[in-house]
Amino acid sequence: MNPARFITQLVPAIILAIAMLPAVAQTYPKGPVRVIVPFPAGGGVDAAGRIVAQALSANLGKPFVIENRGGANGNIGTELAAKSPNDGSTLLFTGAGFVTNPSLYKKVPYDPVKDFDPISLMALGPNVLVVHASLPVHTVQELIALAKAQPGKIGFAGAGNGSTPHLAGELFNTMASVQMVHIPYRGSGPAMIGLLAGDAPVMFLPAINARPHLASGRLRALAVTSRERLAALPEVPTVSASGLNGYESAQWYGLLAPAGTPPAILDLLGAEVAKVMHTAEMKARMTSDGLVPIGSSRAQFAAHITSEIAKWATLIRASGARVD
């Protein structure tokens, strides 16, 4: 995904959408809007969702209330959103598990395409490929060489099976033809502990979590998983430019509605998210945390979902990275 191209294509769509919004803006929302986040409070998806909910509340004059419904890697809350009224009174704010769960589980209680209408892709959250300072590698190519010399011996930490760090590692394994071993932890906190202790000396870690430990010297950054370098870590190359051409992996955050929600409501919400994400203040806030602000159109988000479903389904089948 090319963020610059996203933004260039988005401007005419925003102008058109805003021109058509006044009538809708006068009637929606009529009351509080429930925004289901299918993960516990305090995580990355929850934090991003609260940013969007706060902005929508301020701009549209009614409360957009976060409701955390965690469990089953997001499946429980997502099912609840899918079965909610499609009148704009309930929305779903979620992340990458939305498109990977259908491949990770034998059965999920929702269809990511048929049961939801995309509103806007808020932002991307690329990871940083980091290693414990004791691991004798300083580049991606050195890590690949070491992993090939010690197949099945190097562990990489993940926040549970099917998590973004896990799948980023499996994609790396596949593209580099190596056999690093996934060590699953019960959440990102325990995974960080294992990484810092050197028990799992490799991890694909969000930039905001990596930076303090990079500064202290406990961890070493080899590359970022985005297509382009991150503003938060400009000196760190991409994995793609480090020898694995085309490698790209990121958490993402987006807003959706139950299928059949009136298009005028979807357009209004999409325009509002785009407007918020393209303010100088929000861009600065996002980039300082290692995120890439997007604020996409509905069509762009739909295309992103479709491509992500296909990409990760292929990887999950090839790697055997299933949850059940």
N, C-alpha and C positions, 0 to 999 in steps of 0.2 A: 504494500500500500504506500502511495506517494502522498504525504500530507500536503505538499505544496500544490500538487495537481488538484487535490480535493478542494482546497481553498479557492483556487482559480475558477473551478467549475461551479463553485457554490454561490458566488456573489450574484449572478443574474437570477438564480433561483430564489435567493433571499429577497431581492427587490420585488420580484413578481409575487411571491407569497405575501409580503407585507402589504402590497397594494390591494390584496383581496381579503384582508383580515378584519377591517373595522366592524362589520356586522357580527361576526363571530365573537369578537372581543367584547361586545356589549352583552352577550348572553352566557358566555362560558368563562370560568366555571360558575355554576349557580351556588355552590357550597363547597365545603372542604373536599379535597381530592386525596385519596389514599394512594401512596406510592409504595408498593411492595418491594422490599429488598430481600431476596431469598437467602440471605446470609446473616449471621449474628452481627450485632452492633460492634463497632470498633475496627472492622477490617477495611481493606481498600475499597471494595465495592460500596460499602456503607458510607464511608467518608465521601466518596465521589457523589453518591446519591444525595447526600445532605447538601452538598454545594448546589446541585441542580434544584432541589426542592426549595431551598432558601431563596434562590433567585426567582423561581416561578411564583412563589408566594408574594414576593415584593412587587413583581411586575404585573401580575394578574389580579392582585387584590384579594385573593382567597388563600387559606392555608393549604399547602401541599404537605401532607403529613407522612413521614417515613414510618412504615410498619415492617419491622424485621421478622421474617418467617424463615429462619434457618433450618437446615436439615437435609440429609441425602445429597450433599454437594449442590444445593440449590433447587433440587427437584420439587421439594414440598411447596416452597413459596411460589415457584413458577407455575405449578399446577393450580394453586389458588388464584393466581392472576389470570390464567387461561380461562377459568370458569367464572370469572367475575363479569358484571354487566359491562357491555361495550358502549357505554354512553359517555366515556371520558371521566367517570368518577373514580376509576381505579386504573393505575398505571403500573408498569413493571420497570424497575431499574436494576440491571444485571450486568454480568460480565461474561468472559469467554466460556465458562462452563455451560452457558446456554446452548452453545453449538457443539460442544464436545461430549456432553452427557449422553446424547442419543447413540453415540458410538461406544461410549465407555460402559454403559449399562445394557443389559439384555432388553430391558423395557423401561421407557420413561413415560410419565403421565401427561406428556404434551408433545406437540409437533412444533418445532421452532419456526416453521414457515407458515403452516396452515392456521395455527392458533393465535398468531400475533401479527399486528401491523407495526412495522418499524417506524420510529419517530425521528430519532437522531443518534448518531454515534458521537458521544460527548468527547472522548479522548482515548488515546492509546497509552498503555503503560509498558514500554519495553523493559526487559531485564538486562542485567549486567552479568556476564559470565565471569565469576570470581573464583579464585582458588585461595586456600589457606597459605599463609606465608611460608610454611614449611615445605610445600610442594615445589619441586625444582623446575618450574616452568614459568615463562614470562610472556609467551605468545600462544595464540591458538595452535599454530603449527607444532610448537613444542609439546602442548598438551596432547595433540593427536598422536605424535610420535611416542610419547610415554604410554598412552592408552593402548597403542598397538603393540608396544613391547611388553605390556602387562595386561593382557586381555582378562576381563572379569575381576581385576584387582583394585581398580580405582572406583570409589563410590561417589555419587553425587546426591546431595540432599534435596528432598522435595517435601512440600507441605501436604503430603498424602498422595495416594494413587489418583491419577487423573488431574492433579493440580497443574497450573500453568508452568511452574518450574519443572515438574516431572515431564510434561510433554515437550518442553523446550529441550530437555536433556535427551529425550528419545529421538527428537528430530536431529539433534547434533550427532547422536550415535549413528543414525541411518545415513546421513549425508557424509559423515567422515569415515564410515565403515569401521567403527570402533565398538567396544563392548564395555563402556563404563556401566556400573551397576547402580540402579536407583535404590536409595535408602529412604523409605517413606517415614515421615514423622507426623505426629498428630497436630498439624498446624504449622504456620510459618515461624512462630516463636520457638518451639522445640527444634525445628530445622536449623534455625540460626544458631542455637546452642551447639548442636552437633557439628555445624560448619566451623564455628569459632574454636571448638575443641579439637578440630582436626579429624574427628571420627568419620565425617563425610567431607573430604577436602575440596570438593567442587560444588558449586551451586549457581543456578540462574536466579539472580536476586534483584528485586526492585532497586532502582538507583537510590531512592530516599533511604532505604535500609542499608545500602552498601557504603555510602559515602563516609559515615563516621569511622567505619572500620578500615576503609582504604586510607583515610587520613592518619589513623593510628599505626598503620603498617601491619595490622593483623591479617588483612586480606589484600589480595592483589587483583586488579582488574585486567582481564585479557581482552575483552571486547564487549560491545553492546549488541543486543539482538534485533535492533531496529534496522530499517533499510538505510537510514542516514544517521550520522553521529548525533548524540544527545547534547543539547545546550548545557545541561547540568554537568556533563563529563566530556568536554570538547576534545580532550587529549586522547580519549579512548577510541580505537577504531571499531568498525562494525565487524561482526562475525563474517558477513558476506565478503567484505573487502580483505579479510584475513585468510582467505583460501577456500571458504565454503560458499561459493558464488550462489546467490539466491536465498541464502538462509535468512529467515525472518520469523520472529515469534514475539508475541506481546499479549499481555492482558489487555482487555478493552472494556470500556464502560459505555453503556447505552440505555436509552429510554424507549420503551415499547408500550403498546396498548393492546387489549384483547381484540382479536380479529373482528372486523365489522364496525369499529369505531368510526364515526362520521369523518370523512376526509378533511372537512373544514377545521375540526378540532385538532386533527393530526398536524395540519399545516400550521395552525396557530402555535402549537407547542413546539414544533420543529423550528419555527422562526425564532421563538423566544430562546431556545437552547443555543441556537447559532449566534444570536445577538450577544448572549452572555459570554460564550466561549471566545468571541472575537474582540472583547474589550482588552485594552492594554493591561489592565489590572489582572484579569484572569489569565491571560497569556503568561504574564510574569510569574504568577502563582503556580501555574501548571509546570512551566519549564524549570522552575527552581526545584520542584519536587521530582524531576526526571520524567515528567509526563509530556505527551505531545497533544496539545489542544486541537480538536477537530471541529465539532459542531456541524456535522454533515447534513445533507438533505435526506429526505426519506428514501429516495431511490438509491442514493449512495450507500446508505446503511443496509438496505435490502440486498444490494450486490455484495457487500462485505459479508453479510451473514451467509449467503449462498456459497461464496468462495471459501469461507472458513469451514463450513460443514464438510465440503468435499476434501479440502486439504487435510484436516485432522482425522477424518474417517479413514483415509488412505494410510496415514501414519499409524493410527491406532491398530488397524488390521495388521499392518506389517510388523509392528513391534510387539503385539500382544498385550498392550498396556490397558487392560480392561479392569474395571472395578469389581464386577461380579461374573 
